[in-house]
Amino acid sequence: MNTDIENLFKDKVLGHPAGLFVLFFTEMWERFSYYGMRALLILFFTASIMDEGWGWPPEWAYAIFGTYTSLVYLSTMLGGYFADNVIGIRKAVVIGALLMTLGHACMALETTFFIYLGLTFLVFGSGFFKPNMTSIISEMYKEKPEKKDGAYTIFYMGVNAGAFLGILLCGYLGEKVGWSWGFGVAGIFMLFGLLQFWFAQGIFGNIALKPKNKNEDVIDIVAGTSPIDPESEDKLNPFTPLQRVMILVSAVLGLAWILNDPISKISEGRINLFSFEAFGLTGPTIIILMALLIFILLLFIRIPKYVKTTREKMIAIIFFAFVTMFFWAIFEQSPSSLTVFARDYTQRTLEGGAGLTFKIVNSLITIVPLGLITWVLGMLFRKTFSKYSLSNIFLGLSFLIVWAIAIWMLISEFQKDQAEVPASWFSVLNSLFIITLAPLFSKWWESKYNPNANMKWAIGMMLLGVGMACVAFGANGIAPGQETASVSMIWLILVYLFHTMGELCISPVGLSYVSKLVPARMIATMFGIWYLAIAIGMKLAGMFAESSEGIADEHGISYFFWILTGVSFALAVLSMVLYPWIKKLMHGVR
């Protein structure tokens, strides 16, 4: 056994090495900062000048938000490449955390230059950080595969705990105290995550410290020199010079379009890389269609060159990626159109018994998870404090601060005669429902009733549609052009319940199916296509949200949500209808 891994497993917390919980808390604070800032971004951009926001029309905010979230996913390919080939995984994590800390600090200054600079830092920081934390876990458990599922489950809880606390606390501070407070606190906890990871690195030995040895690991298919899997009859299919040019042109056009979209809108057309028209189409439309057509042409050229089994499995992946793209485009209305709906159209002031009930429930969902995580923190301290005291001190200080903010928030709310629910609060329900429902779905996947991949996507899209139908039904009484309303909170709560169940059907299993369906030498390429699909979905989410304003003015906001309901149900039906065909393409992979 590797000596570093052997030493790592000597000090255990909850049956797993203490190093896993170093990663748990690092990831928790990164998700705290990411989701805490994200919950405020649209609200800050669209808040009036009187409320210290920028007073943007929602369309501008949605455009920049879609571009930002899209670039976060695209940047993971860059961060993964540098980690694997240049600097090593652990250095990539540190660089990513540092860039994100700087990004949040910039955003706390709230000036135009620093907001844009902060978003840039956050994009590249996420790219270096996001793909590499799970890579460390993979290396830690490569000689103990039987414990890997449990390790990822614990890690996933850290992800959702951070998202939950970040939205709850940063959202409250941003909306109730000041935007700088929300952005600034996100940065403070990202810094704590960086420091506790940096000073505890010794616990990992040499694990994930150096770039991967290309003689031992999968070589990028782009190089055309990847080893053939022993069990595969497939032959190498290296990219030709022409195909590489097609990739470059498609990528440059797509990236230029993603960046130009918000810039041209915010500058009101003064800055527009594609200010031309042809064939009755605008420049930006022509550019993105060209990028997509080149990419689709590339797939048509390459896929037929693989043997039948590999070719059919790749077609199955492309179908799943297509559905997933629309899943995220609709699911990610949460921080955009649904948050604006919560602010402008939802009854968020609760009085009497309803107000008291909310205060009690809000206190419980704040204190109980925080208490459980603090208990885990105590066990980690007992195992690591003597060797990594400085890391533990920073981690302990971060928890003292988060406890102080949480208690202050709850006391402040109880002192009020009525409960005022922040618009960002509803987004915490996603993480809360994931933590609650994930064990049930895990049991379902392990039972004899575990559905085929195609049916999981169908069920996920159906649940997504049911969630959108709830808010569409609740918004039926809002007239076209109406700027405010008082729709019951229950409709948004139901949205997040059904959307979370849909997420549990699709999100955790996507990359798993990619890894099962393609030869090992092609995983890097197919993961890239998968993340590209998610990035497109994120940009589509912003575009869908942009269209909500015009649709709301002409037909009513309910009509917009009914459209998304229809798209979700249509893709669910498509997945069910194509079930026999996709099952055949997967060649027995479940």
N, C-alpha and C positions, 0 to 999 in steps of 0.2 A: 504494500500500500504506500502511496505517496506520503512522505513524512509530514508535510504541511497539513494534509487532510487528516492524518492520524492525530496530530496534535490538536487540530481544530475540534475534533469530536471528543476531546477529553473533558472540557468544561461544558456541561449541557444545561439548557433552560427549556423546560417543558419537553424534554426528550430530544431536543435539537441543539446543535452547537451554538455557543453564545454569539459567534460571529454572525449567525443568521439574524439575530436580533439587533446587531449593529446595523445591518442592512435594513432591517424592518424600520428602525427609527429614522435612518437617513432617508429612506423612501417616504416615510410618513410626513416628515417635514417638507420634503420636496413637493409632495401632493398637496399638503396644506397651503404652501405658497402658490402653487400653480392654480388650483381651484379657487383659492381665496381671491386672487387677483382676477381670475376669469369671471367670477360671479359679479364683480364690480364694473367690468370694462364697459359693457353696453350701457349700464345705468349712468356711469360717469360721463360718457360721450353725449348721451341724450338728455342729461339733466340740464335744466335751464341755467343761465348765467347767474340768476338770483340764488340758485341752489349750489353755486360754485362748480357747476359742470361746464361743459363746452357748448351746450345748446345746439348740438348737431341734429339734423333730421335723422330719424332712425335708419334710413337707407344708407347713409354714410357709415354709420356705426356698424351695421350689418356687413357692409362690404369689407371694412378693415378687419373685422372680427373673423370673417370667413377666410381671408387671406392669411391672417395670423395663425389660426388653428391648422390650416392646410400646410403652411410652411413648417410648423412644428413636426408634423409627421414626415414631410419630405426630408427634413434635416436629420432624421434618425439614420438615413442611409449614409450620409456624410459622417456622422459621429461613429456609426458602426464600422465604417471603412477605416477611419483613423485609429480606432481602438484596436482593431484586428491586425492592422498592417504597419502602424507607425509608432504609437505611443503606449499601447497597452490599455487594458480595460480599466484598471483602477485610476490611472492618470486621467483617462477620459471622464470618469465620474467626477473627479476633483475639478477638472476644468469646467465641466458642465455646471456643477454646483456654484463655482465662483462666478461664472457668467450670469447665471440666474440671480445670484445675490446682487450683482451690479445692476441687472435689469430692473429688479424691484426697487432698488435704491433710486434709480433714475426716475421711475414712474412716480415715486413719492413726491418728487419736485413739481410735477403737474404742468410744467411748461411744454410747449409744442415740441421743441427740440428733444427734451429729455424723455417725453412719452414715446416718441418714435425710436429714439436710441434704446430705451428700455425694452420695447417690444423686440427690437433686433437682437439684443443680448439674450432675451428669453427664448427666442427661436433657436439660436445656435446653442444656447445652454441646454435646452431640452433635447436637442439632437445628440449632444455628447452624453447626456445623463440617461435619458429614457431607455435606450436599447441595451445599456451595459450593466445595469444593476442585476437584471435577470441572468445575464451572462456569468456574473460572479457566482450566483447560486448554482448554475449549471455546472461550473467547474468544481465547486465545493462538493457536490453530490454525485460526481461522475462515477465514483467507486461505490456509491450507496444508492443505486437507482430506486430501491424499494422505499426509501424515505423521501424521495424527491417530491411526490405529490403532496405530502404533508407539509413540506417546506414551502412550496408555492402557495398552499392554502394560507399558511401563517403570513407569508409575505403579502398576499392579496388583501388580507385583513388590514395590514399596515397601510396599504394604498387607500383603502376606503375609509379607514379611520382618519387619515390625513385630509382627504377630500372633505369628509364630513365636518371636521373641526375647522378647516380653513374657510369653507363657505359660511359656517355658522358665525365664527368670530370676526373674520375679516369683513364679511358682509355686514354684520351689525355695526362694526366700527366705521366702515365706509359710509353707510347710509345714515347712521345716527350721530356720528361725531364729526367725521370729515373724510373726504376721499383719501387724503394723504395718510391718514391713520391706517386705513385698510390696506393700501398699497405698501406702506412702510412696515407694518407688522408682518405681512407676507415675506418681505425681505429679511426681517430679523430672524424669523424661524428658518428660512433657507440658510442663513449664515450659521445658525446653531447646528443644522443638519450637516453642513460642510465641516465644521470644527469637530463635531463628535466623531465623524467618519475619519477625518485626517489623523486625529490623535489615537485612534483605535486600530489603525491599519496593520500594526504588528500582529494582530490576532490572526491575520490571513496568511502569514508567512510570505511565500512567493506566488501564491495563487492569484492569477489574473494580473500579474505585475508586468509581464513582458508581452509584446505582440505575439500572436500565434505563430507556431512553426508551420510554414506552408507545406512541409513534407508530411506532416501528421494530420492536418486539417483539410477541410474541403477548400479547393482552390477555386477562385471565382471563375464561373463559366465564361465570362467575357474574355479571359485570357486564352480560352480554347485549349487548355492543357490539364483540365480536371481529370482525376482518375475515374475510371469506370467502376461502378459498383460490381462486386463479384457476382451478385445475384441478378444483375441486369444484363440483357442482351442488347441494350441500347448502344449506339455508337456516338462518338463525340460530334457535336454540332456547333463548332466555333463560329463566332460572329465574323462575317466578311467585312472588309473595309467599308463597303457601301452600307451595310447594315449598321455599322458603328456611326456612320455619318447620319443615318436616319434617326438613330437614338439621340444623337447630339442635337439635331435640328428640332426634333419633337420636344426635347427637354427645354431647350432655349426658348422656343415659342411659347410653350406652356408656362414656364416660369415668368417670362415677360408679361404674358396675359394676366397671371395671378397678381403681379405687382402693379401693373397698369390699371387694373380695375378700380381699386380704392383711390389711387392717386388721381385718376381722371375725374372721379366723382367729387372728391373733396376739393379739388382745385376748380371745380365747375367747368371742366373742359380746357382750362388754360394749359395744363400739362397732360398731353395725351400722345403716347407713342404711336398710336394707330388711328390718327384722325383722318381716315380716308373712307370712302365708300366704293363698293363695286357690286355689280349684279344685284342691286337692291339690298345689300347687306352692309352693316357697319364694319369698320376695320377690326375692332376687337372680336366680333363674331367670326369673321373670316380667319383671323389668326388662330383662334382656339379650335375651329373646325379643321384647319390644316394640321395642327398638332395632333388631334385625335385621329384623323385619317391616316397620317404617316404611321402612328403607333399601331393602328388596326392593320394596316398593310404589312407592317413588320411581323405581326402575329401570323397573318395569312402566309407569309413567306416561310417562316421558321417552323411552325407547328407541323406541317405535313412532312418535314424531314425526319421526324422522330418515328420510332417503331410504333406500332398500333397501340400497344398498352400504354406507353408513356404519353402518346399523343392524346388519347382519350381521357386520361387522368388530368392532363393539363387543361383540356376543354372544361372538365368538371370544375377545376379551380377557377377558371375565368368566369363561369356562371356564378359560382359562390361570391366571387369578388364583385360582380355586377350587382347582385342583390345587396351585398354588404354596403356598397357605395350608397345606395338609396336608403338603407337602414340608418346609416349615420347622418345622412342629409336631413332626415326627418327627426331622428332622436336628438340631434344637436340643436333643435329649436329651443331646448331647455335654457341655455344661457342667452338666447337672443329673443325670438318672438314670444316665447312663453314667459320669460322674465318681464318683458314689457307689458304683456297681458296681465301678469300679476300686479305690476305697479299701477297700471291705468284702469283696469277693468275688474279687479277683484276686490271684494270687501275684506280689507285687512285690519280694520279697527273693530275689536271685539270687546263687548261690555258685559258686565254682570257675570253670570255663571260661565258663559262661553269664554270670557276673557280670563277668568280664574283657571278654568280647565286648560286653556292653552298655556298659561304660565307654568302650571304644574307639569304638563306633558313636556314642555320645552326644557324645564329644569331636569327632568328625569333623563331625557335623551341627551342632555349635555353632561350631567354628572356621572351617570352609570358607565358609558363608554370611557370617559376620561379616568374614572376610578379603576376600571379593569386594565387599561393601558399602563397606569401608574403602578399597579400591582406587578405587571410584567417587568416594568422598569426596575422595581425593587429587586426582583430575582436576578436580573442582569447585573445590577450593582454588586450583589453578593458574589458573583462569579468573576467579575472583571475589575472591580475597583482597585485592587492592590496593584495590578499591572498597568491599567489604563485609567488612572485617576483623573487626568485632565479631561479626557473624553467624557467620563462620567460626570464631572463637574459641569461641563457645558450642557450636557443632556439634562442633568438635574435642574440647572438654572432655567433652561427652556421650559420645563414643566412647571416650575414655580410661577413663571410669567404667564403661562397659558391658564393655569388655575386661577391666578389673580384676575385675569381678563374675564374668564368665565363667571367667577363669583360676582365680580362687579357688574357684569351684564345682567345676571339674574336678579341681583338685589335692585338694580336700577329699574327693571321691569316690574318687580313686585311693588315698588313704591308708587307706581302710576295707577290711576283709577281704572284705566282701560288697557287692554293689550294692543299694541301696534306691531303687527307682523311685518318684518322687512320683506321687500319683494324678493330679495335673494334667498330668503329662508327656505322657499319651496324646493330649491335645488338640493338641499341637504337630504331630502327624502330619498333621492336615488341611492346615496351611500348607505343610508339607514336601512332601506329595503334590501339592498344587496347583502349586508351583514346578516340580516334576519332570514332571507330566503335562500341564500347560496347553499347552506347545508341541505335544504330540502331538494333543490335541483340536483345537487351532487348525488344524493340517494337515488333520485329518478334515473340519472345517467348510469348508475351502477346496477340498476334492477333489470329484470327481463323485459320491462316496458320501455327500455332506452330506444328512442326513435332513431331512424337513419338520419344522416347529415341533412339530406334534402328536407326531411320533415321538420328538423330542428329550425331550419331557416324559414320554413312555411309557418310554423308555430310562432317564431319570433316576430315575423312580419304581421301575422294576425293580431298578436298582442299589441304591437305598435299601433295598428289601426284602431283597435278597441280603445286605446288610450286617447288617441286623437279624436275619436268619435265622442268621448266623454266631454272634452273641452269644447268641441264643436256644438254639442247639444246644449251645454251650459251657456254658451255665448249666443244662442239663437235669438235672444231678445235684444241684442245690441244692434241698433240701426246703422245703416251705411253712413260713414263720416262721423259717427258719434265718438267723442274723444275720451269720455270717462263712463264708467258703469260700476255696479256693485254686485258682481257675480259671486256666488257662494264659493268659499275655499275648497269645498269638497270635490269640485270638478278638477282642480289642479292636483289635489292629493291623489285622485284616481288616475290621472294622467301618469304621474310618476310611479305609481304602483304597477300599472300595466306595462309601462315602458321599461321598468327595471326587470320585470319578468321576461320581456322580449330580449333585453340585453343579455340575460343569463343564458338564453337559448343560442345566441349568436356570438357574442364577443369572446368568451373564454375558449371556444372550440375552433375558431377560425384558423389561427396559426397552427393548431394541432393537426388539422386536416391537411394543410399545406405540407407539413413535414411528413405526413403519412403517404401522400399521393405522388410525390416526385422523388427521383433518385437523389441521394445525398449531395452529389456534385452540383445539383441544380437548385438547392434550397436557397442559396443567397439571391439568385435571380428571381425566383418565385416569391420570396419574402419581399423583395423590392417591388414587384408588381402588386402584391397584396397591400403594402403600405401606400403605394401610389393610388390604389382604389380608395383607401380610407381618406387620403389627402384630398382627392377629388370630391368625396362625400362631404368633407368639412367645408370646402369651398361652395359646394351646392347648398349646404345648410345656410350659408350667408346669403346666397342668391335667392333661395326660397323665402327667407325672412324679409329680404328687400321687397319681394313681390307682395308680401302681406300688406304693406301700406297702401298700395294702389287698389288691391282687391278689397281691403277694408273700407276704403272711401267709396268704392263703386257698388259693392255687393254686401258689405258687412264682414267683420272679422271672422264670424262663424263660417262663412263660405270658404275662406282660406283653409281653415282646419278641416273642413269636409273634403277639400281637394286632397290634402295630405292623407286623410283617412282612405280615400279611394285609391290612391297610389299604393298605400300599404297593403290593402286588401287584394289589389290586382296582382302584386308581386307574390303575396301568399298563395293565391290561387295558381299562379304560374309555377311556383315551386312544387305545389301538389300535383299539378297536371304532368309536369316533367319528371316526377319522381321515378317512374320505371326506367326512363332513358338515362337520367343522371346516375341512378343506382348501377346500371349496366356499365356506364363509363368509369365508375370507381373501382370495378373489378374486385369486389369483395371487401374493400376498405370500409370500416364503419366509423 
